[in-house]
Amino acid sequence: SSGINAEYGGRVNPYMDLPQGKKTQAYYIWIDGTGQGLRGKTKTILEPTMDPDELPTWNFDGSSTNQSIGENSDIYMKPVACFKDPFRRGDNILVMCETLDDEGNPHPTNKRRSCYESMRQVRDLHPWFGIEQEYTMFDSTGRHPY
C-alpha cells in the first residue's frame, strides 16, 4: 500500500489533529501569472475569522510565479473571500485573494477585479453562469478511452 495513509499505519495523518490553541492557519490562494495555475501559502493568525477585511494583505515574490513587473517583483495578496478549510479542518480557513502591484493597483494578471467591477454594474440583472465541464472515460487499465 502507498500514500499518506500507509505512511501513518493506515490512520489519517495524526499531525492534522494536533491542538492549535486559538491560532488559525489561513491558506492564502491566488491565480499565478499563467492565468491557470493556483498558488498558495499559509499564514498563522492569532484569532479565527471568516471576514477577509480582518485579514492582513500579504506579499510574495512574483518572479517565481510569472508575475514580476520590472525591477520590483513584490506582489500583494488582498483577501477577498474566506471559506472553512475542509482539509485542515477546525477553525482553519482558505483565503481567496486578488493580486495587487506595489502601489495597490490590480496586477495585470488580476482578472478578478475587472470581473467584480463588471458584475457589480449589472448586479440588479441577476446574471447566470454556466461552467462547461468535459470528461474522458478510460477503461480499467487507464490507457484507452471508451
Salt bridges, closest charged atoms under 4 A:
ASP17 OD1 - ARG89 NH2 2.43
ASP32 OD2 - ARG39 NE 3.17
GLU98 OE1 - ARG112 NH1 3.16
GLU98 OE2 - ARG113 NH2 2.79
GLU117 OE1 - ARG120 NH2 2.75
